[in-house]
């Protein structure tokens, strides 16, 4: 009788120890998941910011290439410009857009002056209404 | 009692002990944070470089425009002699634009731009000699 009482007591202690280990393990898992969620939230915001900045950088690069080419073409022509205001629409890939509705960017070129012509280029992001790049070049007629 | 003893004899979970999940999460968190910070820093460097290129491009055409004004002033100058003229304009601290113009009667338009290129400025070499003892 006494031996069976002792064995029951030992079994009770083992059971209590097993329950305590499960509780600690559950707490650890909860803590881990909480940390993971917190970190993923921060990192997703970092990646989103990186992607946004990268997109703007790419857009600036494309704009510089496009306007430099147009400026060189303008310098290379010796004749006086007949057009005073030109608007060209571009899509997201910087290809000329067929219509205004599908356009993402608007390039405005204005030519002023008589003896020295001044040509101003302005590229605007239509969707965000933000000026991406602007420059001017002057040439003697 | 036999059933409880058999239950206690279950094999322990190999590799999933207390603290393992926390270590795995800490490793994942470190990897994510390092990748995020590296990505952001690289993108910021790219943006700075792109803006620098854009500013240099704008400065180049501004210098070219200033040279056109100088050329017009030279053309309107009645005292200038026929021959070649060299015009220079600073682009930034490191580069300048050099334009060579040829004037002459045989040129139908009155002038011809023979070359226009950007040239790096010569770097100033500081002469800082070692101090020499001159007796007293």
Interface residues (C-beta under 8 A of the other chain):
Chain A: X7 X11 X14 X21 X24 X25 X28 X29 X31 X32 X33 X35 X36 X39 X40 X42 X43 X46 X47 X49 X50 X53 X54 X56 X57 X60 X61 X63 X64 X67 X68 X71 X75 X115 X116 X118 X133 X135 X136 X137 X138 X139 X140
Chain B: X1 X4 X8 X18 X19 X21 X22 X24 X25 X26 X28 X29 X32 X33 X35 X36 X37 X39 X40 X42 X43 X44 X46 X47 X50 X51 X53 X54 X57 X58 X61 X62 X64 X65 X68 X69 X71 X72 X75
